[in-house]
Amino acid sequence: MKNTMQKQGLGLGELDQAAIGEGISQAGVGVILTLATLIGAWGIACLIGGMSSMGGILELGRSWLTAVTGM
């Protein structure tokens, strides 16, 4: 690591703002992707729970359509 820092001409306290910004951006994207995965898994779990409590996918669809349209 020390050799790499010397080749780039950077000391330990001399990181440029572009490198810091890139690291923060990568961490942000990682957090967003992790949360999106968790939300998607939660949605699938809810659909499976709804199908099991309603008695099947057709009954679930019929009940959802009734709830959305009010008919």
LOZA-196209 format. One record per atom (N, C-alpha, C, O): atom name; residue in one letter; chain; x negated, y negated, z negated. Coordinates in Angstrom, 3 decimals. Each point is the difference from the previous one (the first is absolute). Layout:
ZANU  atom  type  mol         X         Y         Z
ZANU    CA     A    A         X         Y         Z
...
end
This chain:
ZANU  atom  type  mol         X         Y         Z
ZANU     N     M    A    -0.825     1.179     0.000
ZANU    CA     M    A     0.825    -1.179     0.000
ZANU     C     M    A    -0.876    -1.251     0.000
ZANU     O     M    A     0.318    -0.988     0.662
ZANU     N     K    A    -1.426     1.036    -1.411
ZANU    CA     K    A    -0.885    -1.150    -0.072
ZANU     C     K    A    -0.619    -0.281     1.363
ZANU     O     K    A    -0.157    -1.157     0.389
ZANU     N     N    A    -0.197     2.221     0.338
ZANU    CA     N    A    -0.580    -0.176     1.331
ZANU     C     N    A     1.028    -0.597     0.962
ZANU     O     N    A    -0.344    -0.839     0.833
ZANU     N     T    A     1.575     1.258    -0.942
ZANU    CA     T    A     1.056    -0.534     0.855
ZANU     C     T    A     0.208    -1.480    -0.273
ZANU     O     T    A     0.134    -0.793     0.933
ZANU     N     M    A    -0.105     0.418    -2.198
ZANU    CA     M    A     0.187    -1.399    -0.364
ZANU     C     M    A    -1.163    -0.850     0.493
ZANU     O     M    A     0.203    -1.141     0.415
ZANU     N     Q    A    -1.431     1.686    -0.455
ZANU    CA     Q    A    -1.160    -0.741     0.462
ZANU     C     Q    A     0.021    -0.160     1.515
ZANU     O     Q    A    -0.418    -1.035     0.520
ZANU     N     K    A     0.904     2.057     0.198
ZANU    CA     K    A     0.066    -0.092     1.459
ZANU     C     K    A     0.995    -1.069     0.421
ZANU     O     K    A    -0.226    -0.712     0.979
ZANU     N     Q    A     1.314     0.597    -1.706
ZANU    CA     Q    A     1.007    -0.991     0.330
ZANU     C     Q    A    -0.384    -1.384    -0.503
ZANU     O     Q    A     0.622    -0.988     0.392
ZANU     N     G    A    -1.614     0.899    -1.235
ZANU    CA     G    A    -0.425    -1.280    -0.519
ZANU     C     G    A     0.884    -0.513    -1.118
ZANU     O     G    A     0.031    -1.202    -0.268
ZANU     N     L    A     0.685     2.099    -0.384
ZANU    CA     L    A     0.898    -0.397    -1.074
ZANU     C     L    A    -0.539     0.488    -1.329
ZANU     O     L    A    -0.474     1.131    -0.114
ZANU     N     G    A     0.547    -1.973    -0.868
ZANU    CA     G    A    -0.313     0.432    -1.346
ZANU     C     G    A     1.248     0.529    -0.661
ZANU     O     G    A     1.075    -0.022     0.599
ZANU     N     L    A    -1.194     0.492    -1.811
ZANU    CA     L    A     1.164     0.551    -0.682
ZANU     C     L    A     1.072    -1.048    -0.259
ZANU     O     L    A     1.185     0.332    -0.011
ZANU     N     G    A    -1.566    -1.583    -0.196
ZANU    CA     G    A     0.986    -1.038    -0.266
ZANU     C     G    A     0.348    -0.842     1.206
ZANU     O     G    A     0.671    -1.023    -0.136
ZANU     N     E    A    -1.117     1.433     1.322
ZANU    CA     E    A     0.162    -0.830     1.193
ZANU     C     E    A     0.931     0.626     1.032
ZANU     O     E    A    -0.299    -0.048     1.194
ZANU     N     L    A     1.384     0.615    -1.604
ZANU    CA     L    A     0.952     0.547     0.965
ZANU     C     L    A     0.759    -1.146     0.647
ZANU     O     L    A     0.418    -0.933    -0.686
ZANU     N     D    A    -0.239     0.992     1.972
ZANU    CA     D    A     0.735    -1.063     0.668
ZANU     C     D    A     1.509     0.188    -0.172
ZANU     O     D    A     0.463     1.088    -0.342
ZANU     N     Q    A     0.272    -2.125     0.574
ZANU    CA     Q    A     1.440     0.049    -0.231
ZANU     C     Q    A     0.713     0.905     0.991
ZANU     O     Q    A     1.064     0.531    -0.317
ZANU     N     A    A    -1.611    -0.345     1.484
ZANU    CA     A    A     0.617     0.892     0.977
ZANU     C     A    A    -0.007     1.438    -0.501
ZANU     O     A    A     0.993     0.713     0.148
ZANU     N     A    A    -2.095    -0.284    -0.733
ZANU    CA     A    A    -0.088     1.365    -0.519
ZANU     C     A    A     0.950     0.187    -1.182
ZANU     O     A    A     0.641     1.043    -0.127
ZANU     N     I    A    -0.554    -2.044    -0.727
ZANU    CA     I    A     0.909     0.084    -1.143
ZANU     C     I    A     1.447     0.027     0.481
ZANU     O     I    A     0.810     0.780    -0.500
ZANU     N     G    A    -0.488    -1.633     1.471
ZANU    CA     G    A     1.359    -0.037     0.552
ZANU     C     G    A     0.385     1.305     0.664
ZANU     O     G    A     1.140     0.449    -0.115
ZANU     N     E    A    -2.092     0.162     0.813
ZANU    CA     E    A     0.272     1.281     0.659
ZANU     C     E    A     0.274     1.092    -1.024
ZANU     O     E    A     0.894     0.824     0.192
ZANU     N     G    A    -1.657    -0.815    -1.274
ZANU    CA     G    A     0.219     0.992    -1.050
ZANU     C     G    A     1.352    -0.167    -0.673
ZANU     O     G    A     0.679     0.984    -0.295
ZANU     N     I    A    -0.291    -2.219     0.054
ZANU    CA     I    A     1.297    -0.269    -0.619
ZANU     C     I    A     1.120     0.403     0.952
ZANU     O     I    A     1.010     0.555    -0.432
ZANU     N     S    A    -1.182    -0.828     1.720
ZANU    CA     S    A     1.011     0.379     0.989
ZANU     C     S    A     0.176     1.516     0.065
ZANU     O     S    A     1.126     0.494     0.072
ZANU     N     Q    A    -2.224     0.233    -0.098
ZANU    CA     Q    A     0.080     1.461     0.041
ZANU     C     Q    A     0.686     0.540    -1.251
ZANU     O     Q    A     0.778     0.951     0.083
ZANU     N     A    A    -1.056    -1.542    -1.230
ZANU    CA     A    A     0.657     0.435    -1.226
ZANU     C     A    A     1.491    -0.300     0.060
ZANU     O     A    A     0.813     0.810    -0.444
ZANU     N     G    A    -0.450    -1.961     0.986
ZANU    CA     G    A     1.414    -0.356     0.130
ZANU     C     G    A     0.755     0.945     0.914
ZANU     O     G    A     1.119     0.411    -0.306
ZANU     N     V    A    -1.732    -0.067     1.428
ZANU    CA     V    A     0.629     0.944     0.926
ZANU     C     V    A     0.167     1.362    -0.668
ZANU     O     V    A     1.020     0.663     0.188
ZANU     N     G    A    -2.005    -0.250    -0.956
ZANU    CA     G    A     0.097     1.274    -0.717
ZANU     C     G    A     1.147     0.009    -1.000
ZANU     O     G    A     0.721     0.990    -0.117
ZANU     N     V    A    -0.554    -2.090    -0.601
ZANU    CA     V    A     1.098    -0.100    -0.975
ZANU     C     V    A     1.346     0.029     0.713
ZANU     O     V    A     0.922     0.685    -0.443
ZANU     N     I    A    -0.802    -1.416     1.535
ZANU    CA     I    A     1.258    -0.036     0.747
ZANU     C     I    A     0.340     1.370     0.558
ZANU     O     I    A     1.152     0.426    -0.081
ZANU     N     L    A    -2.128     0.275     0.645
ZANU    CA     L    A     0.260     1.334     0.552
ZANU     C     L    A     0.376     0.994    -1.093
ZANU     O     L    A     0.861     0.855     0.211
ZANU     N     T    A    -1.495    -0.959    -1.374
ZANU    CA     T    A     0.335     0.885    -1.112
ZANU     C     T    A     1.431    -0.236    -0.466
ZANU     O     T    A     0.747     0.952    -0.225
ZANU     N     L    A    -0.367    -2.215     0.079
ZANU    CA     L    A     1.367    -0.308    -0.430
ZANU     C     L    A     1.024     0.423     1.052
ZANU     O     L    A     1.073     0.490    -0.350
ZANU     N     A    A    -1.388    -0.672     1.628
ZANU    CA     A    A     0.911     0.435     1.058
ZANU     C     A    A     0.193     1.515    -0.025
ZANU     O     A    A     1.106     0.490     0.227
ZANU     N     T    A    -2.165     0.244    -0.499
ZANU    CA     T    A     0.096     1.459    -0.102
ZANU     C     T    A     0.872     0.405    -1.177
ZANU     O     T    A     0.835     0.896     0.122
ZANU     N     L    A    -1.024    -1.548    -1.254
ZANU    CA     L    A     0.815     0.316    -1.181
ZANU     C     L    A     1.470    -0.327     0.233
ZANU     O     L    A     0.872     0.773    -0.397
ZANU     N     I    A    -0.585    -1.905     1.034
ZANU    CA     I    A     1.388    -0.374     0.281
ZANU     C     I    A     0.629     0.991     0.982
ZANU     O     I    A     1.160     0.377    -0.166
ZANU     N     G    A    -1.907     0.044     1.178
ZANU    CA     G    A     0.518     0.981     0.949
ZANU     C     G    A     0.291     1.341    -0.657
ZANU     O     G    A     1.015     0.632     0.291
ZANU     N     A    A    -1.904    -0.202    -1.173
ZANU    CA     A    A     0.223     1.262    -0.718
ZANU     C     A    A     1.222    -0.107    -0.899
ZANU     O     A    A     0.768     0.954    -0.121
ZANU     N     W    A    -0.583    -2.108    -0.512
ZANU    CA     W    A     1.176    -0.211    -0.855
ZANU     C     W    A     1.286     0.051     0.836
ZANU     O     W    A     0.994     0.585    -0.428
ZANU     N     G    A    -1.013    -1.190     1.605
ZANU    CA     G    A     1.170     0.027     0.880
ZANU     C     G    A     0.351     1.412     0.448
ZANU     O     G    A     1.175     0.367     0.030
ZANU     N     I    A    -2.180     0.423     0.316
ZANU    CA     I    A     0.252     1.384     0.405
ZANU     C     I    A     0.553     0.800    -1.170
ZANU     O     I    A     0.906     0.814     0.175
ZANU     N     A    A    -1.450    -1.042    -1.370
ZANU    CA     A    A     0.511     0.696    -1.188
ZANU     C     A    A     1.460    -0.371    -0.265
ZANU     O     A    A     0.796     0.855    -0.388
ZANU     N     C    A    -0.444    -2.121     0.594
ZANU    CA     C    A     1.387    -0.421    -0.195
ZANU     C     C    A     0.927     0.636     1.030
ZANU     O     C    A     1.115     0.400    -0.336
ZANU     N     L    A    -1.567    -0.301     1.590
ZANU    CA     L    A     0.826     0.649     1.023
ZANU     C     L    A     0.211     1.478    -0.320
ZANU     O     L    A     1.105     0.518     0.163
ZANU     N     I    A    -2.138     0.149    -0.608
ZANU    CA     I    A     0.133     1.414    -0.355
ZANU     C     I    A     0.937     0.152    -1.195
ZANU     O     I    A     0.826     0.911    -0.024
ZANU     N     G    A    -0.947    -1.789    -0.959
ZANU    CA     G    A     0.906     0.046    -1.153
ZANU     C     G    A     1.436    -0.270     0.395
ZANU     O     G    A     0.918     0.640    -0.513
ZANU     N     G    A    -0.714    -1.585     1.423
ZANU    CA     G    A     1.346    -0.298     0.480
ZANU     C     G    A     0.607     1.162     0.767
ZANU     O     G    A     1.185     0.299    -0.146
ZANU     N     M    A    -2.002     0.357     0.968
ZANU    CA     M    A     0.515     1.158     0.752
ZANU     C     M    A     0.373     1.138    -0.932
ZANU     O     M    A     1.003     0.681     0.215
ZANU     N     S    A    -1.796    -0.475    -1.241
ZANU    CA     S    A     0.303     1.111    -0.904
ZANU     C     S    A     1.236    -0.289    -0.846
ZANU     O     S    A     0.746     0.923    -0.329
ZANU     N     S    A    -0.519    -2.170    -0.026
ZANU    CA     S    A     1.169    -0.304    -0.823
ZANU     C     S    A     1.276    -0.103     0.826
ZANU     O     S    A     1.090     0.188    -0.541
ZANU     N     M    A    -1.191    -0.480     1.830
ZANU    CA     M    A     1.183    -0.148     0.848
ZANU     C     M    A     0.399     1.301     0.684
ZANU     O     M    A     1.120     0.108     0.499
ZANU     N     G    A    -1.981     0.853    -0.464
ZANU    CA     G    A     0.363     1.280     0.604
ZANU     C     G    A    -0.473     0.161     1.430
ZANU     O     G    A     0.450     0.923     0.679
ZANU     N     G    A    -1.316    -1.757    -0.200
ZANU    CA     G    A    -0.537     0.173     1.348
ZANU     C     G    A    -0.173    -1.328     0.696
ZANU     O     G    A     0.428    -1.047    -0.486
ZANU     N     I    A    -1.078     1.120     1.656
ZANU    CA     I    A    -0.335    -1.228     0.715
ZANU     C     I    A     1.234    -0.624     0.650
ZANU     O     I    A     0.083    -1.224     0.101
ZANU     N     L    A     0.868     2.032     0.337
ZANU    CA     L    A     1.206    -0.550     0.626
ZANU     C     L    A     0.857    -0.749    -1.019
ZANU     O     L    A     0.504    -1.087     0.287
ZANU     N     E    A    -0.341     1.660    -1.460
ZANU    CA     E    A     0.781    -0.663    -1.037
ZANU     C     E    A    -0.691    -1.280    -0.473
ZANU     O     E    A     0.662    -0.997    -0.288
ZANU     N     L    A    -1.976     1.029     0.211
ZANU    CA     L    A    -0.746    -1.191    -0.372
ZANU     C     L    A     0.194    -1.104     1.045
ZANU     O     L    A     0.227    -1.157    -0.353
ZANU     N     G    A    -0.315     1.508     1.619
ZANU    CA     G    A     0.213    -0.971     1.074
ZANU     C     G    A     1.411    -0.553     0.003
ZANU     O     G    A     0.201    -1.197     0.205
ZANU     N     R    A     0.762     2.048    -0.428
ZANU    CA     R    A     1.397    -0.436    -0.047
ZANU     C     R    A     0.236    -0.952    -1.163
ZANU     O     R    A     0.686    -1.010     0.156
ZANU     N     S    A    -1.239     1.317    -1.304
ZANU    CA     S    A     0.160    -0.862    -1.178
ZANU     C     S    A    -0.731    -1.330     0.196
ZANU     O     S    A     0.501    -1.046    -0.413
ZANU     N     W    A    -1.671     1.077     1.033
ZANU    CA     W    A    -0.744    -1.232     0.248
ZANU     C     W    A     0.769    -0.895     0.964
ZANU     O     W    A     0.094    -1.210    -0.208
ZANU     N     L    A     0.453     1.805     1.259
ZANU    CA     L    A     0.770    -0.770     0.981
ZANU     C     L    A     1.239    -0.600    -0.643
ZANU     O     L    A     0.357    -1.140     0.295
ZANU     N     T    A     0.293     1.880    -1.155
ZANU    CA     T    A     1.171    -0.522    -0.720
ZANU     C     T    A    -0.401    -1.166    -0.904
ZANU     O     T    A     0.717    -0.997    -0.082
ZANU     N     A    A    -1.850     1.119    -0.588
ZANU    CA     A    A    -0.457    -1.074    -0.900
ZANU     C     A    A    -0.382    -1.257     0.791
ZANU     O     A    A     0.261    -1.114    -0.454
ZANU     N     V    A    -0.869     1.281     1.618
ZANU    CA     V    A    -0.446    -1.153     0.778
ZANU     C     V    A     1.175    -0.696     0.682
ZANU     O     V    A     0.082    -1.228    -0.014
ZANU     N     T    A     0.819     1.994     0.604
ZANU    CA     T    A     1.110    -0.592     0.747
ZANU     C     T    A     1.193    -0.316    -0.875
ZANU     O     T    A     0.796    -0.868     0.359
ZANU     N     G    A    -0.637     1.528    -1.486
ZANU    CA     G    A     1.139    -0.225    -0.880
ZANU     C     G    A     1.260     0.703     0.456
ZANU     O     G    A     1.088    -0.302    -0.490
ZANU     N     M    A    -1.214     1.221     1.406
ZANU    CA     M    A     1.176     0.717     0.511
ZANU     C     M    A     0.183     1.315    -0.700
ZANU     O     M    A     0.939     0.736     0.303
end
